[in-house]
Amino acid sequence: MSHIPEEILDHIFSYITKNPDRNSASLVCKTWYKADRHSRHSVFVGNCYAVSPDRVIARFPDVRSLTVKGMPRVGDDSWVPRNWGGSVHNWVVDLAEKCPGLEELRLKRMVVLDETLVLISTKFPNFKSLVLISCVGFTGNGLDAIATNCRFLEHLDLPKCKVGNDNGHWLSCFPESFTSLISLNFSCLRGAVNLLDLEKLVARCPNLRSLRLSKRVPLTTLSKIAMLAPQLVELGIGPPGFGPHGDQGQVVFGIGPHVAPQPVQLGVGPHVALHGFVPNVAPQPLQLGLAPHVAPHDFVAAQLAALGPGIAPQLVELGIQHRQAYATLFEAVRNWKSIRSLSLSGSQVTFLRLLPISSICSKLISLDLSALAQGNSGFGSFVKHCRKLQRLWIAGSIGDEGLLVVSSICKDLRDLRLFQSNPAVVNGGATEEGLVAISKGCPLLHSLEFFCHQMTNAALITLSKNCPNITSFSLCIRESKKPDHVTLQPLDEGFGAIVQSCTGLRRLSLSGLLTDQVFLYIGMYGEQLEVLSATNAGDSDRGMLYVVNGCRNLRKLEVTDCPFGDSALLANVERYEMMRCLYMSGCEVTLGGCKVLAKRVPSLNVEVINGRDIIEDYPDDRLRVRKLYVYRTLDGPRRDAPEHVWTL
């Protein structure tokens, strides 16, 4: 291959976009290795401690886009202590010195300081995209620097971040000449929002396609944004309480003077049913706020008549005092031509009833209602218009009835996530009947996350037959170690059918009463499985051995409260060098077993997390390890581990 000119080879490599394919191509010969080195502009690092930033930059000196993951995530956020580590600052320092052409940085579960954001904003002149997912450590001052200095910024996304000193000032730091924004997500911010600056920013960014707002943006501003950005493809809005004072009645600065409303009486008769929200009610006078200059027979009055008298009480429930704001929003949303994704996390279903549902839903491909916990009231009347949905995230409170509606309407559904809604409701939510309905009505499913309070082997087998293209499946049963509620047998056969029929399965999360037999099935048929998560499963060490020895493509193994000990941990230690990481929590592994693993495989970082104690307090190797985190590394033990994280 040495006779191929370098320019042509680089052009050929530009068509290889997937990192695994790139990795394989780079191993063919030195020429291909060099071609990959200089033509790979996007780099993914799954663990910030697996490799040093110097090594990454030396391997790919022309990197333009970098993704780095930090703190591991298993089950819930409490698995790893908050001060575990995962700072990105050293990465940014090295990148600023050697890769000034960096344009995109995506960080997940990392510590990002204000000084890090200042460095990003000043050292990368062509910086375009900053995505921080579940990151901590920075404040509004860091966002000020990004807004002030990143002149070509196109994407600023902050999902699930915890931001300190969030005063909303950062929105005013964008220059008046700034017009390049394509995506903006500040839904996680809890502080006040400078609404006038937000409106100006949206107005001067004609290419803005994705906008996710915090809960502090009121209806008055939302209606203006809807008019200013008809080109939006993705919209996320906050919870109810859309009054002129924003969320929870607190004043949000930047709105301007408020005109005291005047009450107007509308009658609701006893024959009116509030379709799915409130049963038939006795006649009650209804007060809607009107500014003195607004006539009672305006656009909204006509819309109330068109939508039905059952809508009127919902206006009061939402606290809408400016009817003109609602009229503006209604008209703007009805004219949206490009909207494809809608997220109402934290909102109420009643808000959906106030919008031109049919004109929105008929275009939607993605819908996120995961934070709704109001039962299935009104859900059916809303989703029946969403026939093109491919992605749906919803709370489990919709129950089997709601899933039946989804299965009959959303025939093109590819990704369904059913989350836990109200833990206090013991027998509420979905069951195996909902799973069967979804499997029959949505055969194109690729990803399914299903929370329920009971399950059967028969339902899982039906799913495996009807949806053989599933690549990611997660089942969470409310009660730990709950068997098939009909036969009282373990759910081994059901999950066995899943891994046998779904040949492309790459991610699997187990739940319910399970024995070693299910791990035998996974080891035999899970040829493509990359991530496995199990809780309270198995009978002995053999269960873990079946998986480690059988699943040749396994990258991540997460086990919690399983009867796996040192024998399972040490039986095939060479396999851990081929995996990204191993998590074990509440198992039967001892400190001595962890020391043996660290000694046998020096290329592994073996970290023991045992509360706030130091290792010298426990000289006995028979000590049961609470949490174990094992990952491969090219640079040895990390230097920033706190005292309660023992690096062996």
Protein Blocks (a to p, Z undefined) as FASTA:
>chain_A
ZZpcfklmmmmmmmmmbfklmmmmmmmpmmlmmmmmmmmmbdcdfbfklpcfklmmmmmm
mbfbdcddfbdcehiamlpcfklgopaklmmmmmmmmmmmbfbdcdehiacdfklmmmmm
mmmmkbcbdcdehiahiafklmmmmmmmmmmbfbdcdehiacehiehlmmmmpcfklckb
fbdcfklpmbdcdfklmmmmmmmmmkbmbdcddfklcfklmmmmmmmmmmbfbdcdddeh
iafklghhiacehibpcdddddddddddfklccehiaccdddddddddddfklcfklmkl
mmmmmnopklmmmmmmnopablklmmmmmmmmmmpmkbcbdcfehiafklmmmpcfklmm
mmpmbdcfklgcgbjehklmmmmmmmmbcbdcddfklommlmmmmmmmmmmbfbdcdddf
blmlmkgcjdfklmmmmmmmmmmbfbdcdddfbdcfklmmmmmmmmmmbcbdcdddfbgh
iacfklopafklmmmmmmmmmmmbcbdcdedjddfklmmmmmmmmmmbmbdcdeheajbf
klmmmmmmmmmmbfbdcdehiabdfklmmmmmmlmmmpmbdcdehiabdfklmmmmmmmm
mmbccdddehjadfklmmbfkbccfbdcddddfebpafkbcfklccZZ
